[in-house]
């Protein structure tokens, strides 16, 4: 990043032998991000500082070239990693003077390009990264050209965070300011908050009930012209204006040595903040040194912070190299094929940290980037770059996603908003949708004359609701406005859509029972994949119930009348199948993290878990004494803790109107933890949930989603 290496660290590498972290070959499935707290988050730093000649910013090759006004090519370069631009569209790529081995000229990207920034945030979503701190360098705030470019990048980040459901927050970097200039931050934040209203964004990160603002560069011992007094005034002002404040400080802030000033005022500033984030780039150079740093520095730092009621955000980085920027050794702090990066993550986790900051997402200048970089940089005409050592270009994104799972397991928020227990539900029923709060009170209700048979429903990360109905798939916002609508011909008895599933990249998986096809459809309603399904029988209603795309990229189809589960690949070939009993009618099939498959069966009133070899490893049926009768276990959502949340539907069931238990949560030991009762639906005081046909309170529940739980387990 922009911070200097600790100059007193010796330039040596200690050889180590540790197990390289295994990384799945598929992207992480990203859970919805809680914007109310930093706790439990894996955040990245997003520089957003790269410009190209011709991008409209009038800044030349900023951060690509030593002299941004001259052509970017051999002899005029600052970066040590080369970005992988293979996924970028033509209008996102800018030609350089560097040449590949085949003679073609190499391209790079610009942070001023809207499509590229939105793409970066989609990567964060796809790999399970919670969000980004957008770096906003205070030293350029008085330059109209630089300020305009910063605002453009901020606008792209806001849009990217909204589209991808990621958190973002502003981080002011004080580097380069002179005495008396820290006040520029105060003026700029007032403009962002009051005029641009960034803190009103649903995706702006909050902490302790307030919008979070970061101030980096306080207390370093490299003779910075601005004073600690100026920094203290800024932190106090931000706090008084209703913000939570994170301060970026040196690694050895607590002891006041090495990279930190020895001044009591530094501790006073830190105590006035809410979160402290010590900078670690260059403070260790191997996995062993990282482990020692965690034990000797992070752990006592955390104890200090706990006594001062502060949150502690450690910084980890994948490696370091600034050969082209400052003439240092290429690959100065080796990545060791991910071992160095992962050693810091595990050390922070073992030290009890509850949040983490990755430096950086996009910094190729100093070789700390984790986004997609190429292993074949342009070196044919004199370029010299480091690589990802032959690893896939998304290897470090995958590791960051794995880190997110580690830290979410340790999630213990001090924010009252996150201390609640229980559940919040989205339910699809015969003619509409309900959202229920933790007390089973209806907080949102959707009905429409065109809608019937809502077998599948999802609340998306952007807050919209995606659901299937007899003649299509629709997405509505919380204001009940239709924002996306995929339809089939309205031929009752010939057409039926029984399921949908949100996929990465904004696509939707749709089960078209009438035409016996499985479709992937993009936002433009273009079918990007169509699989002809094996024949499911004459009646479209009974052919198939639901389809799910697995993390491995295969498709699970529940054949109702054929009484079997098929797993297909993208070519429609059967790769696994399971034949059910004669009295079974499968409603869905869910691939669990352990490789087994969960199958709720409606007519036999049972849920079974099946191993890949076909053995039944767990079963819930009418013989289990739950204190109520199991009816049709249709919609099921598996929680992260392994519990099942089950719809106990009385659709088509004799005397179903007398069914008291409409849904329930049960653990693996078959203990019922809570129940959704008939009375809960009938007590919707303001807007009774009534079916059009019967005029009776609706008990015909079909789909259930526990908000905040993994999409892939529904």
BELRA-V848134 format. One record per residue. N is the residue number from 0. RES is the residue in three letters. SS is DSSP state (alpha for helix, beta for strand, coil for the rest). Layout:
{{N | RES | SS} {N | RES | SS}}
This chain:
{{0 | UNK | coil} {1 | UNK | coil} {2 | UNK | coil} {3 | UNK | coil} {4 | UNK | coil} {5 | UNK | coil} {6 | UNK | coil} {7 | UNK | coil} {8 | UNK | coil} {9 | UNK | coil} {10 | UNK | coil} {11 | UNK | coil} {12 | UNK | coil} {13 | UNK | coil} {14 | UNK | coil} {15 | UNK | coil} {16 | UNK | coil} {17 | UNK | coil} {18 | UNK | coil} {19 | UNK | coil} {20 | UNK | coil} {21 | UNK | coil} {22 | UNK | coil} {23 | UNK | coil} {24 | UNK | coil} {25 | UNK | coil} {26 | UNK | coil} {27 | UNK | coil} {28 | UNK | coil} {29 | UNK | coil} {30 | UNK | coil} {31 | UNK | coil} {32 | UNK | coil} {33 | UNK | coil} {34 | UNK | coil} {35 | UNK | coil} {36 | UNK | coil} {37 | UNK | coil} {38 | UNK | coil} {39 | UNK | coil} {40 | UNK | coil} {41 | UNK | beta} {42 | UNK | beta} {43 | UNK | beta} {44 | UNK | beta} {45 | UNK | beta} {46 | UNK | coil} {47 | UNK | coil} {48 | UNK | coil} {49 | UNK | coil} {50 | UNK | coil} {51 | UNK | coil} {52 | UNK | coil} {53 | UNK | coil} {54 | UNK | coil} {55 | UNK | coil} {56 | UNK | coil} {57 | UNK | coil} {58 | UNK | coil} {59 | UNK | coil} {60 | UNK | coil} {61 | UNK | coil} {62 | UNK | coil} {63 | UNK | coil} {64 | UNK | coil} {65 | UNK | coil} {66 | UNK | coil} {67 | UNK | coil} {68 | UNK | coil} {69 | UNK | coil} {70 | UNK | coil} {71 | UNK | coil} {72 | UNK | beta} {73 | UNK | coil} {74 | UNK | coil} {75 | UNK | beta} {76 | UNK | coil} {77 | UNK | coil} {78 | UNK | coil} {79 | UNK | coil} {80 | UNK | coil} {81 | UNK | coil} {82 | UNK | beta} {83 | UNK | coil} {84 | UNK | coil} {85 | UNK | coil} {86 | UNK | coil} {87 | UNK | coil} {88 | UNK | coil} {89 | UNK | alpha} {90 | UNK | alpha} {91 | UNK | alpha} {92 | UNK | coil} {93 | UNK | beta} {94 | UNK | beta} {95 | UNK | beta} {96 | UNK | beta} {97 | UNK | beta} {98 | UNK | beta} {99 | UNK | coil} {100 | UNK | coil} {101 | UNK | coil} {102 | UNK | coil} {103 | UNK | coil} {104 | UNK | beta} {105 | UNK | beta} {106 | UNK | beta} {107 | UNK | beta} {108 | UNK | coil} {109 | UNK | coil} {110 | UNK | coil} {111 | UNK | coil} {112 | UNK | coil} {113 | UNK | alpha} {114 | UNK | alpha} {115 | UNK | alpha} {116 | UNK | alpha} {117 | UNK | alpha} {118 | UNK | alpha} {119 | UNK | alpha} {120 | UNK | alpha} {121 | UNK | alpha} {122 | UNK | alpha} {123 | UNK | alpha} {124 | UNK | alpha} {125 | UNK | alpha} {126 | UNK | coil} {127 | UNK | coil} {128 | UNK | coil} {129 | UNK | coil} {130 | UNK | beta} {131 | UNK | beta} {132 | UNK | beta} {133 | UNK | beta} {134 | UNK | beta} {135 | UNK | beta} {136 | UNK | beta} {137 | UNK | alpha} {138 | UNK | alpha} {139 | UNK | alpha} {140 | UNK | coil} {141 | UNK | coil} {142 | UNK | coil} {143 | UNK | alpha} {144 | UNK | alpha} {145 | UNK | alpha} {146 | UNK | alpha} {147 | UNK | alpha} {148 | UNK | alpha} {149 | UNK | alpha} {150 | UNK | alpha} {151 | UNK | alpha} {152 | UNK | alpha} {153 | UNK | alpha} {154 | UNK | alpha} {155 | UNK | alpha} {156 | UNK | alpha} {157 | UNK | alpha} {158 | UNK | alpha} {159 | UNK | alpha} {160 | UNK | alpha} {161 | UNK | alpha} {162 | UNK | alpha} {163 | UNK | alpha} {164 | UNK | coil} {165 | UNK | coil} {166 | UNK | beta} {167 | UNK | beta} {168 | UNK | beta} {169 | UNK | beta} {170 | UNK | beta} {171 | UNK | beta} {172 | UNK | beta} {173 | UNK | coil} {174 | UNK | coil} {175 | UNK | coil} {176 | UNK | coil} {177 | UNK | coil} {178 | UNK | coil} {179 | UNK | coil} {180 | UNK | coil} {181 | UNK | coil} {182 | UNK | alpha} {183 | UNK | alpha} {184 | UNK | alpha} {185 | UNK | alpha} {186 | UNK | alpha} {187 | UNK | alpha} {188 | UNK | alpha} {189 | UNK | alpha} {190 | UNK | alpha} {191 | UNK | alpha} {192 | UNK | alpha} {193 | UNK | alpha} {194 | UNK | coil} {195 | UNK | coil} {196 | UNK | coil} {197 | UNK | alpha} {198 | UNK | alpha} {199 | UNK | alpha} {200 | UNK | coil} {201 | UNK | coil} {202 | UNK | coil} {203 | UNK | beta} {204 | UNK | coil} {205 | UNK | beta} {206 | UNK | beta} {207 | UNK | coil} {208 | UNK | coil} {209 | UNK | beta} {210 | UNK | beta} {211 | UNK | beta} {212 | UNK | beta} {213 | UNK | beta} {214 | UNK | beta} {215 | UNK | beta} {216 | UNK | beta} {217 | UNK | beta} {218 | UNK | coil} {219 | UNK | beta} {220 | UNK | coil} {221 | UNK | coil} {222 | UNK | coil} {223 | UNK | coil} {224 | UNK | coil} {225 | UNK | coil} {226 | UNK | coil} {227 | UNK | alpha} {228 | UNK | alpha} {229 | UNK | alpha} {230 | UNK | alpha} {231 | UNK | alpha} {232 | UNK | alpha} {233 | UNK | alpha} {234 | UNK | alpha} {235 | UNK | alpha} {236 | UNK | alpha} {237 | UNK | alpha} {238 | UNK | alpha} {239 | UNK | alpha} {240 | UNK | coil} {241 | UNK | coil} {242 | UNK | beta} {243 | UNK | beta} {244 | UNK | beta} {245 | UNK | beta} {246 | UNK | beta} {247 | UNK | beta} {248 | UNK | beta} {249 | UNK | coil} {250 | UNK | coil} {251 | UNK | coil} {252 | UNK | coil} {253 | UNK | coil} {254 | UNK | coil} {255 | UNK | coil} {256 | UNK | coil} {257 | UNK | coil} {258 | UNK | coil} {259 | UNK | beta} {260 | UNK | coil} {261 | UNK | coil} {262 | UNK | coil} {263 | UNK | alpha} {264 | UNK | alpha} {265 | UNK | alpha} {266 | UNK | alpha} {267 | UNK | alpha} {268 | UNK | alpha} {269 | UNK | alpha} {270 | UNK | alpha} {271 | UNK | alpha} {272 | UNK | coil} {273 | UNK | coil} {274 | UNK | beta} {275 | UNK | beta} {276 | UNK | beta} {277 | UNK | beta} {278 | UNK | coil} {279 | UNK | coil} {280 | UNK | coil} {281 | UNK | coil} {282 | UNK | coil} {283 | UNK | coil} {284 | UNK | coil} {285 | UNK | coil} {286 | UNK | alpha} {287 | UNK | alpha} {288 | UNK | alpha} {289 | UNK | alpha} {290 | UNK | alpha} {291 | UNK | alpha} {292 | UNK | alpha} {293 | UNK | alpha} {294 | UNK | alpha} {295 | UNK | alpha} {296 | UNK | alpha} {297 | UNK | alpha} {298 | UNK | alpha} {299 | UNK | alpha} {300 | UNK | alpha} {301 | UNK | alpha} {302 | UNK | alpha} {303 | UNK | alpha} {304 | UNK | alpha} {305 | UNK | alpha} {306 | UNK | alpha} {307 | UNK | coil} {308 | UNK | coil} {309 | UNK | coil} {310 | UNK | beta} {311 | UNK | beta} {312 | UNK | coil} {313 | UNK | beta} {314 | UNK | beta} {315 | UNK | beta} {316 | UNK | coil} {317 | UNK | coil} {318 | UNK | coil} {319 | UNK | beta} {320 | UNK | coil} {321 | UNK | coil} {322 | UNK | alpha} {323 | UNK | alpha} {324 | UNK | alpha} {325 | UNK | alpha} {326 | UNK | coil} {327 | UNK | coil} {328 | UNK | coil} {329 | UNK | coil} {330 | UNK | coil} {331 | UNK | coil} {332 | UNK | beta} {333 | UNK | coil} {334 | UNK | coil} {335 | UNK | alpha} {336 | UNK | alpha} {337 | UNK | alpha} {338 | UNK | alpha} {339 | UNK | alpha} {340 | UNK | alpha} {341 | UNK | alpha} {342 | UNK | alpha} {343 | UNK | alpha} {344 | UNK | alpha} {345 | UNK | alpha} {346 | UNK | alpha} {347 | UNK | alpha} {348 | UNK | alpha} {349 | UNK | alpha} {350 | UNK | coil} {351 | UNK | coil} {352 | UNK | coil} {353 | UNK | coil} {354 | UNK | coil} {355 | UNK | beta} {356 | UNK | beta} {357 | UNK | beta} {358 | UNK | coil} {359 | UNK | coil} {360 | UNK | coil} {361 | UNK | coil} {362 | UNK | coil} {363 | UNK | coil} {364 | UNK | coil} {365 | UNK | coil} {366 | UNK | coil} {367 | UNK | coil} {368 | UNK | coil} {369 | UNK | coil} {370 | UNK | coil} {371 | UNK | coil} {372 | UNK | beta} {373 | UNK | coil} {374 | UNK | coil} {375 | UNK | coil} {376 | UNK | coil} {377 | UNK | coil} {378 | UNK | coil} {379 | UNK | coil} {380 | UNK | coil} {381 | UNK | coil} {382 | UNK | coil} {383 | UNK | coil} {384 | UNK | coil} {385 | UNK | coil} {386 | UNK | coil} {387 | UNK | coil} {388 | UNK | coil} {389 | UNK | coil} {390 | UNK | coil} {391 | UNK | coil} {392 | UNK | coil} {393 | UNK | coil} {394 | UNK | alpha} {395 | UNK | alpha} {396 | UNK | alpha} {397 | UNK | alpha} {398 | UNK | alpha} {399 | UNK | alpha} {400 | UNK | alpha} {401 | UNK | alpha} {402 | UNK | alpha} {403 | UNK | alpha} {404 | UNK | alpha} {405 | UNK | alpha} {406 | UNK | alpha} {407 | UNK | alpha} {408 | UNK | alpha} {409 | UNK | coil} {410 | UNK | coil} {411 | UNK | coil} {412 | UNK | coil} {413 | UNK | coil} {414 | UNK | coil} {415 | UNK | alpha} {416 | UNK | alpha} {417 | UNK | alpha} {418 | UNK | coil} {419 | UNK | coil} {420 | UNK | coil} {421 | UNK | coil} {422 | UNK | coil} {423 | UNK | coil} {424 | UNK | beta} {425 | UNK | beta} {426 | UNK | beta} {427 | UNK | beta} {428 | UNK | beta} {429 | UNK | coil} {430 | UNK | coil} {431 | UNK | beta} {432 | UNK | beta} {433 | UNK | beta} {434 | UNK | beta} {435 | UNK | beta} {436 | UNK | coil} {437 | UNK | coil} {438 | UNK | coil} {439 | UNK | coil} {440 | UNK | coil} {441 | UNK | beta} {442 | UNK | beta} {443 | UNK | beta} {444 | UNK | beta} {445 | UNK | beta} {446 | UNK | beta} {447 | UNK | coil} {448 | UNK | coil} {449 | UNK | coil} {450 | UNK | coil} {451 | UNK | coil} {452 | UNK | coil} {453 | UNK | coil} {454 | UNK | coil} {455 | UNK | beta} {456 | UNK | beta} {457 | UNK | beta} {458 | UNK | beta} {459 | UNK | coil} {460 | UNK | coil} {461 | UNK | coil} {462 | UNK | coil} {463 | UNK | coil} {464 | UNK | beta} {465 | UNK | beta} {466 | UNK | beta} {467 | UNK | beta} {468 | UNK | beta} {469 | UNK | coil} {470 | UNK | coil} {471 | UNK | beta} {472 | UNK | beta} {473 | UNK | beta} {474 | UNK | beta} {475 | UNK | beta} {476 | UNK | coil} {477 | UNK | coil} {478 | UNK | coil} {479 | UNK | coil} {480 | UNK | coil} {481 | UNK | beta} {482 | UNK | beta} {483 | UNK | beta} {484 | UNK | beta} {485 | UNK | beta} {486 | UNK | beta} {487 | UNK | coil} {488 | UNK | coil} {489 | UNK | coil} {490 | UNK | coil} {491 | UNK | coil} {492 | UNK | coil} {493 | UNK | coil} {494 | UNK | coil} {495 | UNK | coil} {496 | UNK | beta} {497 | UNK | beta} {498 | UNK | beta} {499 | UNK | beta} {500 | UNK | beta} {501 | UNK | beta} {502 | UNK | coil} {503 | UNK | alpha} {504 | UNK | alpha} {505 | UNK | alpha} {506 | UNK | coil} {507 | UNK | beta} {508 | UNK | beta} {509 | UNK | beta} {510 | UNK | beta} {511 | UNK | beta} {512 | UNK | coil} {513 | UNK | coil} {514 | UNK | coil} {515 | UNK | coil} {516 | UNK | beta} {517 | UNK | beta} {518 | UNK | beta} {519 | UNK | beta} {520 | UNK | beta} {521 | UNK | coil} {522 | UNK | coil} {523 | UNK | coil} {524 | UNK | coil} {525 | UNK | coil} {526 | UNK | beta} {527 | UNK | beta} {528 | UNK | beta} {529 | UNK | beta} {530 | UNK | beta} {531 | UNK | beta} {532 | UNK | coil} {533 | UNK | coil} {534 | UNK | coil} {535 | UNK | coil} {536 | UNK | coil} {537 | UNK | coil} {538 | UNK | coil} {539 | UNK | alpha} {540 | UNK | alpha} {541 | UNK | alpha} {542 | UNK | alpha} {543 | UNK | beta} {544 | UNK | beta} {545 | UNK | beta} {546 | UNK | beta} {547 | UNK | beta} {548 | UNK | beta} {549 | UNK | coil} {550 | UNK | coil} {551 | UNK | coil} {552 | UNK | coil} {553 | UNK | coil} {554 | UNK | beta} {555 | UNK | beta} {556 | UNK | beta} {557 | UNK | beta} {558 | UNK | beta} {559 | UNK | coil} {560 | UNK | coil} {561 | UNK | coil} {562 | UNK | coil} {563 | UNK | beta} {564 | UNK | beta} {565 | UNK | beta} {566 | UNK | beta} {567 | UNK | beta} {568 | UNK | coil} {569 | UNK | coil} {570 | UNK | coil} {571 | UNK | coil} {572 | UNK | coil} {573 | UNK | beta} {574 | UNK | beta} {575 | UNK | beta} {576 | UNK | beta} {577 | UNK | beta} {578 | UNK | beta} {579 | UNK | coil} {580 | UNK | coil} {581 | UNK | coil} {582 | UNK | coil} {583 | UNK | coil} {584 | UNK | coil} {585 | UNK | beta} {586 | UNK | coil} {587 | UNK | coil} {588 | UNK | coil} {589 | UNK | beta} {590 | UNK | beta} {591 | UNK | coil} {592 | UNK | coil} {593 | UNK | coil} {594 | UNK | coil} {595 | UNK | coil} {596 | UNK | beta} {597 | UNK | beta} {598 | UNK | beta} {599 | UNK | beta} {600 | UNK | beta} {601 | UNK | coil} {602 | UNK | coil} {603 | UNK | coil} {604 | UNK | coil} {605 | UNK | beta} {606 | UNK | beta} {607 | UNK | beta} {608 | UNK | beta} {609 | UNK | beta} {610 | UNK | coil} {611 | UNK | coil} {612 | UNK | coil} {613 | UNK | coil} {614 | UNK | coil} {615 | UNK | beta} {616 | UNK | beta} {617 | UNK | beta} {618 | UNK | beta} {619 | UNK | beta} {620 | UNK | coil} {621 | UNK | coil} {622 | UNK | coil} {623 | UNK | coil} {624 | UNK | coil} {625 | UNK | coil} {626 | UNK | coil} {627 | UNK | coil} {628 | UNK | coil} {629 | UNK | coil} {630 | UNK | coil} {631 | UNK | beta} {632 | UNK | beta} {633 | UNK | beta} {634 | UNK | beta} {635 | UNK | beta} {636 | UNK | beta} {637 | UNK | beta} {638 | UNK | coil} {639 | UNK | coil} {640 | UNK | coil} {641 | UNK | coil} {642 | UNK | coil} {643 | UNK | beta} {644 | UNK | beta} {645 | UNK | beta} {646 | UNK | beta} {647 | UNK | beta} {648 | UNK | beta} {649 | UNK | coil} {650 | UNK | coil} {651 | UNK | coil} {652 | UNK | coil} {653 | UNK | coil} {654 | UNK | coil} {655 | UNK | alpha} {656 | UNK | alpha} {657 | UNK | alpha} {658 | UNK | coil} {659 | UNK | coil} {660 | UNK | beta} {661 | UNK | beta} {662 | UNK | beta} {663 | UNK | beta} {664 | UNK | beta} {665 | UNK | beta} {666 | UNK | coil} {667 | UNK | coil} {668 | UNK | coil} {669 | UNK | coil} {670 | UNK | coil} {671 | UNK | beta} {672 | UNK | beta} {673 | UNK | beta} {674 | UNK | beta} {675 | UNK | beta} {676 | UNK | beta} {677 | UNK | alpha} {678 | UNK | alpha} {679 | UNK | alpha} {680 | UNK | alpha} {681 | UNK | alpha} {682 | UNK | coil} {683 | UNK | coil} {684 | UNK | coil} {685 | UNK | coil} {686 | UNK | coil} {687 | UNK | coil} {688 | UNK | coil} {689 | UNK | beta} {690 | UNK | coil} {691 | UNK | coil} {692 | UNK | coil} {693 | UNK | coil} {694 | UNK | coil} {695 | UNK | coil} {696 | UNK | beta} {697 | UNK | coil} {698 | UNK | coil} {699 | UNK | coil} {700 | UNK | beta} {701 | UNK | beta} {702 | UNK | beta} {703 | UNK | beta} {704 | UNK | beta} {705 | UNK | beta} {706 | UNK | coil} {707 | UNK | coil} {708 | UNK | coil} {709 | UNK | coil} {710 | UNK | alpha} {711 | UNK | alpha} {712 | UNK | alpha} {713 | UNK | coil}}
